């Protein structure tokens, strides 16, 4: 009897939805206060998960949600990187 593997769920800081960890991206703040994207989900530091969706990322930027959750300043370049990641993800899904 094969048991079904448990899928780890995470909560999006923008929408509040619980989604599979693989559908989201982790943003991490290190002890130095440096904020970066953590594609592996294994970097040390305070993390926040966000859905890889253009509207979701833009809303996070507009309302400063990531800065609030991570208690750090978020550079606009980080949001640009997130938008590029979301675009790549959308193209990969459409290409299947």
C-alpha positions as a LaTeX table, in Angstrom:
\begin{tabular}{lrrr}
\hline
Residue & $x$ (\AA) & $y$ (\AA) & $z$ (\AA) \\
\hline
Unk1 & 0.00 & 0.00 & 0.00 \\
Unk2 & 1.65 & 3.21 & $-1.19$ \\
Unk3 & 1.02 & 6.19 & 1.03 \\
Unk4 & 0.55 & 9.55 & $-0.63$ \\
Unk5 & 3.49 & 11.88 & $-0.10$ \\
Unk6 & 2.68 & 14.95 & 1.98 \\
Unk7 & 3.01 & 18.20 & 0.01 \\
Unk8 & 4.45 & 21.05 & 2.11 \\
Unk9 & 2.19 & 24.09 & 2.07 \\
Unk10 & 3.17 & 27.70 & 2.67 \\
Unk11 & 1.11 & 30.87 & 3.11 \\
Unk12 & 1.52 & 33.73 & 0.64 \\
Unk13 & 2.18 & 36.97 & 2.55 \\
Unk14 & 0.23 & 38.95 & $-0.05$ \\
Unk15 & $-2.91$ & 36.89 & $-0.71$ \\
Unk16 & $-2.98$ & 34.82 & 2.48 \\
Unk17 & $-3.57$ & 31.66 & 0.41 \\
Unk18 & $-2.06$ & 28.33 & 1.37 \\
Unk19 & $-0.28$ & 26.86 & $-1.65$ \\
Unk20 & 2.29 & 24.14 & $-2.35$ \\
Unk21 & 5.80 & 25.35 & $-1.55$ \\
Unk22 & 6.96 & 24.70 & $-5.14$ \\
Unk23 & 4.42 & 27.20 & $-6.55$ \\
Unk24 & 5.88 & 30.02 & $-4.49$ \\
Unk25 & 9.20 & 31.78 & $-4.07$ \\
Unk26 & 10.88 & 32.57 & $-0.76$ \\
Unk27 & 12.30 & 35.99 & $-0.02$ \\
Unk28 & 14.83 & 35.92 & 2.80 \\
Unk29 & 16.43 & 38.55 & 5.05 \\
Unk30 & 19.83 & 37.53 & 6.37 \\
Unk31 & 21.19 & 38.52 & 9.78 \\
Unk32 & 23.06 & 41.37 & 8.04 \\
Unk33 & 19.71 & 42.77 & 6.88 \\
Unk34 & 20.36 & 41.85 & 3.25 \\
Unk35 & 17.19 & 40.82 & 1.38 \\
Unk36 & 17.40 & 38.34 & $-1.49$ \\
Unk37 & 15.40 & 35.78 & $-3.45$ \\
Unk38 & 15.88 & 32.23 & $-2.22$ \\
Unk39 & 14.95 & 29.82 & $-5.04$ \\
Unk40 & 16.11 & 26.76 & $-3.05$ \\
Unk41 & 14.17 & 27.71 & 0.08 \\
Unk42 & 17.14 & 26.77 & 2.25 \\
Unk43 & 18.98 & 30.03 & 2.97 \\
Unk44 & 19.32 & 31.00 & 6.61 \\
Unk45 & 17.31 & 33.96 & 7.81 \\
Unk46 & 13.81 & 35.34 & 8.11 \\
Unk47 & 11.70 & 34.20 & 5.18 \\
Unk48 & 8.46 & 35.22 & 3.52 \\
Unk49 & 6.71 & 33.33 & 0.72 \\
Unk50 & 5.08 & 35.05 & $-2.22$ \\
Unk51 & 3.07 & 33.63 & $-5.12$ \\
Unk52 & 4.88 & 33.89 & $-8.46$ \\
Unk53 & 2.16 & 35.99 & $-10.06$ \\
Unk54 & 2.61 & 39.43 & $-11.63$ \\
Unk55 & $-0.44$ & 40.98 & $-9.92$ \\
Unk56 & 0.60 & 39.53 & $-6.57$ \\
Unk57 & 4.15 & 40.92 & $-6.85$ \\
Unk58 & 2.90 & 44.37 & $-7.91$ \\
Unk59 & 0.46 & 44.44 & $-4.99$ \\
Unk60 & 3.28 & 43.51 & $-2.59$ \\
Unk61 & 5.34 & 46.39 & $-3.99$ \\
Unk62 & 2.46 & 48.87 & $-3.83$ \\
Unk63 & 1.49 & 48.01 & $-0.24$ \\
Unk64 & 5.09 & 47.42 & 0.92 \\
Unk65 & 4.07 & 43.99 & 2.26 \\
Unk66 & 7.49 & 42.33 & 2.02 \\
Unk67 & 9.18 & 45.20 & 3.84 \\
Unk68 & 6.62 & 44.88 & 6.62 \\
Unk69 & 7.01 & 41.09 & 6.96 \\
Unk70 & 10.79 & 41.03 & 6.77 \\
Unk71 & 11.25 & 44.25 & 8.76 \\
Unk72 & 13.77 & 45.49 & 6.17 \\
Unk73 & 13.95 & 47.88 & 3.24 \\
Unk74 & 13.20 & 46.20 & $-0.09$ \\
Unk75 & 14.99 & 47.50 & $-3.19$ \\
Unk76 & 12.98 & 47.97 & $-6.40$ \\
Unk77 & 15.49 & 45.68 & $-8.14$ \\
Unk78 & 14.22 & 42.76 & $-6.02$ \\
Unk79 & 10.67 & 43.34 & $-7.30$ \\
Unk80 & 12.05 & 43.51 & $-10.86$ \\
Unk81 & 13.78 & 40.14 & $-10.35$ \\
Unk82 & 10.55 & 38.67 & $-8.97$ \\
Unk83 & 8.61 & 39.92 & $-12.00$ \\
Unk84 & 11.18 & 38.34 & $-14.34$ \\
Unk85 & 10.92 & 35.05 & $-12.42$ \\
Unk86 & 7.11 & 35.16 & $-12.66$ \\
Unk87 & 7.33 & 35.82 & $-16.41$ \\
Unk88 & 9.68 & 32.84 & $-16.90$ \\
Unk89 & 7.34 & 30.65 & $-14.87$ \\
Unk90 & 4.34 & 31.72 & $-16.96$ \\
Unk91 & 6.22 & 31.02 & $-20.21$ \\
Unk92 & 7.29 & 27.59 & $-18.91$ \\
Unk93 & 3.67 & 26.72 & $-18.03$ \\
Unk94 & 2.36 & 27.91 & $-21.40$ \\
Unk95 & 5.08 & 25.98 & $-23.22$ \\
Unk96 & 3.98 & 22.63 & $-21.75$ \\
\hline
\end{tabular}
